[in-house]
Amino acid sequence: MDMSDLKSGEEAKVVISYEAFESFIKATSAIGEEIMVMVDKDGIKVRQMDIQHIMLVSATLFDVYEFSYSFEDPTVLAIPTDILKNFKFKKDTKVVLTIKAGEAKIEFVNGDIRIERPLEIVNIYKSLDEPNWDFGAYVDVSVDHLKIFLKGVSKVSRNLLIEADQDKFVFSSPGEVKSIELRLKSYSGEVKEPVKVAFGVDYIREIIKALSSVADTVRIHIKTNRPAKIEALAPSYVNVSYYIAPRVL
C-alpha cells in the first residue's frame, strides 16, 4: 500500500486496554527487540521470524475495545518491546493506535494524562502464513516447571533434547552423560509415533518466558528432526504460538 494514496482525514483507530497491549507485546517478545504488528480489516496480529530465522511467532490479539480500519491493504507497525518501560500508569489505562496517511502513533491515555509516541510504518504488506504441519507427539507442561528445569539445562548444555514414546516423555540435556533430566511419568498429551528431537535451549527459554506472560501451561508439539510448535494454553488477551527449528546433534 502506498500511504500517499490514503484520503485526507482518513484514519484507522484501535483502542485496547493496557493489560491486553502489555500481554500482546510480552507474549511475542521472544522474537526480538522490535515487534512487527500488522493491522488490517481482520484485526491485529503478528507473523514474524527472528533475525536468525530460527523461530516464527504467530499471535492474534482478541481483546479490543474499539476497532476501525477502512483501508484496503494492511499496515505494519514497528513497536519496540521497551515501550512497556516508558509508561507506569497501568490501571484504567487505554492504549490507542492511530494510522493516517504516511504516519502512525501510539497513545497511552489515563484520565487527563495522555502520552504520545510516533510509530514507524514498515513497508512490509505480506504476512507470513502460519505453518500447518503434522506432529508425532504433544505434551502439556507447566510453565513454572519448565522455567526451573531449563535454567538448570542452560548451565550444562546449549541444547535441549526431547524424547517421547508410548512409555515416556523426557526432556534432557544431551551428551555422553545426561546431566539433567525431566521425566514426565504421567502427562496430558499424545504420542502417535516415537520422537527424538533437539533444540537450542536458549531459544526455548526465551519462548517459555514470553508465553508465561499469558498462560500457566504450554503445549509442545514435536516430530523427529522437524520444527516444533509451542503454544500457550488458555491464554489471556492473545492467542500465540511459536515455531522453532530443530538442531542436529
C-alpha positions in Angstrom: 0.0 0.0 0.0 1.2 3.5 -0.9 0.4 5.5 2.2 0.2 8.6 0.0 -3.0 7.2 -1.7 -5.0 7.5 1.6 -7.6 10.2 1.5 -7.0 13.3 3.6 -8.6 12.9 7.0 -9.0 9.1 6.7 -7.6 7.1 9.5 -7.6 3.8 11.3 -8.0 3.6 15.1 -7.6 0.8 17.6 -8.3 1.1 21.3 -7.3 -1.6 23.8 -6.6 -2.0 27.5 -3.1 -1.6 28.7 -3.3 -5.1 30.1 -4.1 -6.6 26.7 -1.4 -4.5 25.0 1.2 -5.5 27.6 0.3 -9.2 27.2 0.5 -8.9 23.4 4.0 -7.4 23.4 5.4 -9.6 26.1 4.0 -12.8 24.6 5.7 -12.0 21.2 8.9 -10.6 22.7 11.0 -13.8 22.2 11.2 -12.9 18.6 13.4 -9.8 19.1 13.5 -6.2 20.3 11.0 -4.9 17.8 7.6 -6.4 17.1 6.1 -6.1 13.6 2.4 -5.6 14.4 0.1 -6.0 11.4 -3.3 -4.1 11.4 -5.8 -5.0 8.8 -9.6 -5.5 8.3 -9.4 -8.7 10.2 -7.8 -7.3 13.4 -4.3 -7.2 14.9 -1.7 -9.9 14.6 2.0 -10.8 14.4 3.6 -13.2 12.0 7.3 -12.7 12.4 10.6 -14.6 12.2 13.7 -13.8 14.3 16.8 -12.4 12.6 18.4 -15.9 12.5 15.3 -17.5 11.1 15.2 -20.0 13.9 11.8 -19.0 15.3 8.5 -17.9 14.0 5.8 -16.3 16.2 2.2 -16.3 15.3 -0.1 -14.2 17.5 -3.6 -12.6 17.3 -5.0 -10.1 19.8 -8.6 -10.9 20.8 -9.3 -8.2 23.4 -10.1 -4.9 21.7 -12.4 -2.1 22.9 -12.7 -0.3 19.6 -11.6 -1.1 16.1 -12.0 0.7 12.8 -10.0 0.0 9.7 -11.2 1.1 6.3 -8.0 0.8 4.3 -7.8 -1.9 1.6 -4.3 -3.1 2.5 -2.7 -3.9 5.8 -0.4 -1.7 7.8 2.7 -3.0 9.6 3.8 -1.0 12.7 7.2 -1.5 14.3 6.7 -1.5 18.0 9.8 -1.7 20.3 9.4 -4.1 23.2 11.0 -1.5 25.6 7.9 0.7 25.1 6.4 -1.1 28.1 9.1 0.6 30.3 8.0 4.1 29.4 4.6 4.1 31.0 3.8 3.3 34.6 0.0 4.1 34.8 -1.3 0.6 34.1 -4.7 0.6 35.9 -7.5 2.0 33.9 -5.2 2.9 31.0 -6.2 2.6 27.4 -3.8 2.2 24.5 -4.7 4.0 21.3 -3.2 3.2 17.9 -3.9 5.7 15.1 -2.9 5.4 11.5 -3.2 8.2 9.0 -1.7 9.0 5.6 2.1 8.4 5.9 2.2 8.3 9.8 1.1 6.4 12.8 1.2 6.9 16.6 0.6 5.2 19.9 -1.0 6.9 22.8 -1.3 5.9 26.5 -4.4 7.5 28.0 -5.3 7.6 31.7 -7.8 10.2 32.6 -6.4 13.6 31.8 -2.9 12.1 31.2 -2.1 11.4 27.5 1.4 10.2 26.5 2.0 10.1 22.7 4.8 8.4 20.7 5.2 8.1 16.9 5.5 4.7 15.3 7.4 3.6 12.2 5.3 2.2 9.4 7.2 -0.7 7.8 7.0 -1.3 4.1 6.0 -5.0 4.5 2.5 -5.8 3.4 2.6 -9.6 3.1 2.1 -11.6 6.3 3.8 -15.0 6.8 1.4 -17.9 6.8 1.2 -20.0 10.0 2.6 -23.4 9.3 0.2 -26.4 9.1 2.4 -29.4 10.0 1.7 -32.9 11.3 3.4 -33.8 14.5 4.3 -37.1 16.1 3.5 -36.2 19.7 2.4 -33.4 22.0 2.5 -32.8 25.8 1.1 -30.1 28.1 3.7 -28.8 30.6 3.6 -26.3 33.4 5.4 -23.1 32.6 6.8 -22.8 36.1 8.3 -26.3 36.0 9.8 -25.7 32.6 11.4 -22.4 33.7 13.2 -24.1 36.6 14.3 -27.1 34.5 15.5 -25.0 31.6 17.5 -22.8 33.8 19.4 -25.8 35.0 19.9 -27.2 31.5 21.3 -23.9 30.2 24.1 -24.2 32.7 25.4 -27.5 31.3 24.3 -27.6 27.7 23.4 -25.5 24.7 20.8 -27.9 23.6 17.5 -29.4 24.9 16.7 -33.0 23.9 13.1 -34.2 23.8 12.2 -37.9 23.5 8.8 -39.5 23.5 7.3 -42.9 23.0 4.3 -44.8 24.4 6.1 -45.3 27.8 7.7 -41.9 28.4 8.1 -38.2 27.7 11.6 -37.0 28.6 13.3 -33.6 28.5 17.1 -33.7 29.0 20.5 -32.1 28.3 22.1 -34.2 25.6 25.6 -35.6 25.7 27.5 -38.7 26.6 26.1 -38.4 30.1 22.6 -36.8 30.6 23.4 -34.3 33.3 19.8 -33.1 33.9 16.6 -34.9 33.1 12.9 -34.1 33.4 10.8 -37.3 33.1 7.1 -37.0 32.9 5.8 -40.3 34.3 2.2 -39.2 33.8 1.2 -36.4 31.5 -1.6 -34.9 29.4 -0.7 -35.4 25.8 -0.5 -37.9 23.0 2.3 -39.9 21.3 1.4 -41.1 17.8 5.0 -42.2 16.9 8.4 -42.3 18.7 10.0 -38.9 18.6 13.6 -37.7 19.3 14.5 -34.1 18.5 16.7 -31.3 19.9 16.5 -27.5 20.1 18.6 -24.6 21.3 17.9 -24.3 25.0 18.3 -20.5 25.0 15.7 -20.2 22.3 13.3 -22.4 24.2 13.9 -20.4 27.4 13.0 -17.2 25.7 9.8 -18.7 24.3 8.7 -20.0 27.6 9.5 -16.7 29.3 7.4 -14.9 26.7 4.4 -17.3 26.9 4.5 -17.2 30.7 3.0 -13.6 30.4 -0.3 -15.0 29.1 -0.5 -18.7 30.2 0.3 -21.1 33.0 0.6 -24.1 30.7 2.1 -24.6 27.2 1.5 -27.4 24.7 4.6 -28.6 22.9 4.2 -30.4 19.6 7.2 -32.4 18.2 8.3 -34.7 15.5 11.7 -36.3 14.9 14.2 -33.8 13.2 11.3 -31.4 12.5 10.4 -27.9 13.8 8.3 -27.9 17.0 5.3 -25.8 17.8 4.9 -24.4 21.3 1.6 -22.7 22.1 0.0 -21.0 25.1 -3.0 -22.9 26.6 -6.0 -20.8 27.8 -4.1 -17.6 27.2 -5.1 -14.1 28.4 -5.8 -11.5 25.7 -3.8 -13.1 22.9 -3.6 -16.4 21.0 0.1 -17.1 20.5 2.3 -19.9 19.2 6.0 -20.2 18.4 7.6 -22.5 15.8 11.3 -23.4 16.3 13.7 -25.2 14.0 15.5 -28.3 15.4 19.2 -28.8 15.9 21.3 -31.6 14.6 23.3 -33.2 17.4 
